[in-house]
Amino acid sequence: MEITAKMVKELREKTNAGMMDCKNALTSTAGDMEKAKDWLRERGLATVGKRAGRVAKEGVIATAVSASGKQAAILELNTETDFVAKTDGFVALANEIAKHLADTPEIPESLDALLGRSCGNALFGTLITDNTAKTGEKSELRRYKVIKAENDGFVHAYNHAGGKLAVIVSVSGGTPGDAAEQAAHELAMQIAAHAPQAIEIKDVDPKDVERESNIYKELVKNSGKPEKIWPKIIEGYLNNYYKQVVLLEQPYIKEPKLSVKAWLNSLKGTAGQLAVVAYERYQLAEELAEPGA
């Protein structure tokens, strides 16, 4: 019987076992799903099945930068308790996957593709499954992102709050040296602290701008102020909105009287004309909820 990717995925969802383990189980049992589940249990993966329904809310955010400084990775590896999340083995596993992503030119297209990649004599998915069996707590790779630098740029990673929050950022146009590296570090700190939604105003989702504008229109309608000044008031509201969600418009964390854009311009003489190309900010367990919540 042909073992399809759909069958492997179904067994993996039911057991939380690694993809290759699921494929081997189905192959050994001629595609019988129930027998394949027993096959996995017989080989010490029963704990995985019992834990599959649990929500892994703790964990670690790991980052890595390639030796060339041109590619950076960030990922979230989850488990159930902070105790396990702080163990050397769990942290080492997260760092190992992040390093693989930073060092490999071929970026995996999906979580399943990443979990199916080899790490020495085992697959990443199998290593995560083995960690579940070892600790007795569900472990899962929730998400990852890889960013690259342009020819005249570099990447930087910043970890904060003991692995609970991290940022990777790609900048271009700077003058190589400590000043540019320090600027990239402070940009990452800015992103960590203020969680921007876009780099520039033009990058903000038009639907978000429209929603905000409609809210402000209703506010001025009910303000009792003359209609002829409504556009100016709405413009002021929108500018304040951009200062919250747009990186370059935000107040610079070390000198709030300056915008991030103005601060970067002030560094031309030492760091060069730096520009932010891309960034990614991960905070542990953000937007995670209990099943059915």
CORRAJO-V950606 format. One record per residue. N is the residue number from 0. SS is DSSP state (A for helix, B for strand, O for the rest). PHI is phi in degrees with one decimal (NA if undefined). Layout:
n=N ss=SS phi=PHI
n=N ss=SS phi=PHI
//
This chain:
n=0 ss=O phi=NA
n=1 ss=O phi=-75.9
n=2 ss=O phi=-93.9
n=3 ss=O phi=-90.4
n=4 ss=A phi=-62.3
n=5 ss=A phi=-64.5
n=6 ss=A phi=-65.9
n=7 ss=A phi=-62.7
n=8 ss=A phi=-62.7
n=9 ss=A phi=-62.8
n=10 ss=A phi=-66.1
n=11 ss=A phi=-63.9
n=12 ss=A phi=-67.1
n=13 ss=A phi=-79.6
n=14 ss=A phi=-117.4
n=15 ss=O phi=64.9
n=16 ss=O phi=-79.7
n=17 ss=O phi=-66.7
n=18 ss=A phi=-62.4
n=19 ss=A phi=-68.3
n=20 ss=A phi=-62.2
n=21 ss=A phi=-65.2
n=22 ss=A phi=-63.9
n=23 ss=A phi=-63.6
n=24 ss=A phi=-64.1
n=25 ss=A phi=-68.5
n=26 ss=A phi=-64.8
n=27 ss=A phi=-70.5
n=28 ss=O phi=-114.1
n=29 ss=O phi=55.1
n=30 ss=O phi=82.7
n=31 ss=O phi=-78.1
n=32 ss=A phi=-62.5
n=33 ss=A phi=-67.4
n=34 ss=A phi=-66.4
n=35 ss=A phi=-66.1
n=36 ss=A phi=-62.6
n=37 ss=A phi=-65.5
n=38 ss=A phi=-58.5
n=39 ss=A phi=-67.4
n=40 ss=A phi=-63.5
n=41 ss=A phi=-65.4
n=42 ss=A phi=-105.7
n=43 ss=A phi=86.4
n=44 ss=A phi=-104.1
n=45 ss=A phi=-62.3
n=46 ss=A phi=-58.9
n=47 ss=A phi=-60.7
n=48 ss=A phi=-61.5
n=49 ss=A phi=-66.4
n=50 ss=A phi=-94.4
n=51 ss=O phi=-60.2
n=52 ss=O phi=-86.8
n=53 ss=O phi=-79.6
n=54 ss=O phi=-94.8
n=55 ss=O phi=-92.4
n=56 ss=O phi=-101.4
n=57 ss=B phi=-90.3
n=58 ss=B phi=143.9
n=59 ss=B phi=-147.6
n=60 ss=B phi=-99.2
n=61 ss=B phi=-113.8
n=62 ss=B phi=-132.4
n=63 ss=B phi=-155.7
n=64 ss=B phi=-124.9
n=65 ss=O phi=-66.5
n=66 ss=O phi=-60.3
n=67 ss=O phi=-76.6
n=68 ss=O phi=73.3
n=69 ss=O phi=-107.7
n=70 ss=B phi=-144.5
n=71 ss=B phi=-132.1
n=72 ss=B phi=-129.6
n=73 ss=B phi=-139.9
n=74 ss=B phi=-150.5
n=75 ss=B phi=-122.3
n=76 ss=B phi=-110.9
n=77 ss=B phi=-107.1
n=78 ss=B phi=-146.9
n=79 ss=O phi=-89.7
n=80 ss=O phi=-130.0
n=81 ss=A phi=-65.0
n=82 ss=A phi=-59.7
n=83 ss=A phi=-68.6
n=84 ss=A phi=-60.0
n=85 ss=O phi=-92.4
n=86 ss=O phi=-69.5
n=87 ss=A phi=-59.2
n=88 ss=A phi=-64.4
n=89 ss=A phi=-66.9
n=90 ss=A phi=-63.8
n=91 ss=A phi=-62.8
n=92 ss=A phi=-64.2
n=93 ss=A phi=-60.5
n=94 ss=A phi=-66.1
n=95 ss=A phi=-65.5
n=96 ss=A phi=-67.6
n=97 ss=A phi=-61.6
n=98 ss=A phi=-62.9
n=99 ss=A phi=-59.5
n=100 ss=A phi=-65.1
n=101 ss=A phi=-71.2
n=102 ss=A phi=-91.4
n=103 ss=O phi=-102.5
n=104 ss=O phi=-62.2
n=105 ss=O phi=-84.2
n=106 ss=O phi=-78.5
n=107 ss=O phi=-63.0
n=108 ss=O phi=-82.2
n=109 ss=O phi=-154.8
n=110 ss=A phi=-60.5
n=111 ss=A phi=-61.8
n=112 ss=A phi=-64.2
n=113 ss=A phi=-66.6
n=114 ss=A phi=-65.1
n=115 ss=O phi=-87.2
n=116 ss=O phi=-82.8
n=117 ss=B phi=-83.7
n=118 ss=B phi=-133.2
n=119 ss=O phi=70.0
n=120 ss=O phi=-96.5
n=121 ss=B phi=-138.3
n=122 ss=B phi=-89.8
n=123 ss=A phi=-58.7
n=124 ss=A phi=-60.7
n=125 ss=A phi=-68.3
n=126 ss=A phi=-62.7
n=127 ss=A phi=-68.6
n=128 ss=A phi=-62.8
n=129 ss=A phi=-62.5
n=130 ss=A phi=-66.3
n=131 ss=A phi=-61.4
n=132 ss=A phi=-65.3
n=133 ss=A phi=-70.6
n=134 ss=A phi=-90.9
n=135 ss=O phi=78.1
n=136 ss=O phi=-123.7
n=137 ss=O phi=-62.1
n=138 ss=O phi=-120.6
n=139 ss=B phi=-154.1
n=140 ss=B phi=-86.9
n=141 ss=B phi=-83.6
n=142 ss=B phi=-164.9
n=143 ss=B phi=-156.5
n=144 ss=B phi=-151.4
n=145 ss=B phi=-123.9
n=146 ss=B phi=-125.1
n=147 ss=B phi=-123.6
n=148 ss=O phi=-99.0
n=149 ss=O phi=-76.9
n=150 ss=O phi=-56.2
n=151 ss=O phi=-101.3
n=152 ss=B phi=-128.7
n=153 ss=B phi=-155.4
n=154 ss=B phi=-115.0
n=155 ss=B phi=-144.7
n=156 ss=B phi=-122.9
n=157 ss=B phi=-135.0
n=158 ss=B phi=-111.6
n=159 ss=B phi=-136.6
n=160 ss=A phi=57.9
n=161 ss=A phi=59.9
n=162 ss=A phi=84.4
n=163 ss=O phi=-94.4
n=164 ss=B phi=-149.3
n=165 ss=B phi=-153.5
n=166 ss=B phi=-139.5
n=167 ss=B phi=-120.9
n=168 ss=B phi=-140.5
n=169 ss=B phi=-115.7
n=170 ss=B phi=-123.7
n=171 ss=B phi=-136.1
n=172 ss=B phi=80.5
n=173 ss=B phi=-82.4
n=174 ss=O phi=-86.5
n=175 ss=O phi=-53.4
n=176 ss=O phi=146.9
n=177 ss=A phi=-62.1
n=178 ss=A phi=-63.6
n=179 ss=A phi=-68.1
n=180 ss=A phi=-62.8
n=181 ss=A phi=-65.8
n=182 ss=A phi=-63.0
n=183 ss=A phi=-63.8
n=184 ss=A phi=-63.5
n=185 ss=A phi=-70.4
n=186 ss=A phi=-62.0
n=187 ss=A phi=-63.4
n=188 ss=A phi=-63.5
n=189 ss=A phi=-59.8
n=190 ss=A phi=-65.4
n=191 ss=A phi=-62.3
n=192 ss=A phi=-75.3
n=193 ss=A phi=-118.0
n=194 ss=O phi=42.7
n=195 ss=O phi=-64.5
n=196 ss=O phi=-99.0
n=197 ss=B phi=-154.2
n=198 ss=O phi=-81.7
n=199 ss=O phi=-122.2
n=200 ss=A phi=-58.4
n=201 ss=A phi=-64.3
n=202 ss=A phi=-86.6
n=203 ss=O phi=-68.9
n=204 ss=O phi=-58.6
n=205 ss=A phi=-55.4
n=206 ss=A phi=-65.2
n=207 ss=A phi=-67.6
n=208 ss=A phi=-63.9
n=209 ss=A phi=-62.6
n=210 ss=A phi=-62.9
n=211 ss=A phi=-62.8
n=212 ss=A phi=-60.6
n=213 ss=A phi=-64.0
n=214 ss=A phi=-63.7
n=215 ss=A phi=-67.7
n=216 ss=A phi=-61.8
n=217 ss=A phi=-66.0
n=218 ss=A phi=-62.2
n=219 ss=A phi=-71.9
n=220 ss=A phi=-61.5
n=221 ss=O phi=-92.9
n=222 ss=O phi=-84.1
n=223 ss=O phi=81.5
n=224 ss=O phi=-85.5
n=225 ss=O phi=-56.4
n=226 ss=A phi=-62.0
n=227 ss=A phi=-66.7
n=228 ss=A phi=-102.0
n=229 ss=A phi=-56.5
n=230 ss=A phi=-57.2
n=231 ss=A phi=-68.0
n=232 ss=A phi=-66.5
n=233 ss=A phi=-61.6
n=234 ss=A phi=-60.4
n=235 ss=A phi=-64.3
n=236 ss=A phi=-60.8
n=237 ss=A phi=-65.4
n=238 ss=A phi=-61.8
n=239 ss=A phi=-65.5
n=240 ss=A phi=-61.7
n=241 ss=A phi=-62.5
n=242 ss=A phi=-65.3
n=243 ss=A phi=-87.2
n=244 ss=A phi=-108.2
n=245 ss=B phi=-106.8
n=246 ss=A phi=-53.0
n=247 ss=A phi=-69.4
n=248 ss=A phi=-94.1
n=249 ss=O phi=-67.8
n=250 ss=B phi=-64.8
n=251 ss=B phi=-66.0
n=252 ss=O phi=-58.9
n=253 ss=O phi=-92.1
n=254 ss=B phi=-151.6
n=255 ss=B phi=-57.3
n=256 ss=B phi=-70.4
n=257 ss=B phi=-99.9
n=258 ss=B phi=-77.8
n=259 ss=A phi=-60.2
n=260 ss=A phi=-60.7
n=261 ss=A phi=-65.7
n=262 ss=A phi=-62.7
n=263 ss=A phi=-61.6
n=264 ss=A phi=-63.3
n=265 ss=A phi=-72.2
n=266 ss=O phi=-95.1
n=267 ss=A phi=-53.9
n=268 ss=A phi=-71.5
n=269 ss=A phi=-113.3
n=270 ss=A phi=-105.9
n=271 ss=B phi=86.6
n=272 ss=B phi=-84.9
n=273 ss=B phi=-76.4
n=274 ss=B phi=-132.9
n=275 ss=B phi=-85.5
n=276 ss=B phi=-92.2
n=277 ss=B phi=-161.9
n=278 ss=B phi=-155.7
n=279 ss=B phi=-145.4
n=280 ss=B phi=-123.2
n=281 ss=B phi=-117.5
n=282 ss=B phi=-118.3
n=283 ss=O phi=-55.8
n=284 ss=O phi=63.0
n=285 ss=O phi=-64.2
n=286 ss=O phi=64.4
n=287 ss=O phi=-91.7
n=288 ss=O phi=-138.3
n=289 ss=O phi=-64.6
n=290 ss=O phi=-54.7
n=291 ss=O phi=84.9
n=292 ss=O phi=-75.1
//
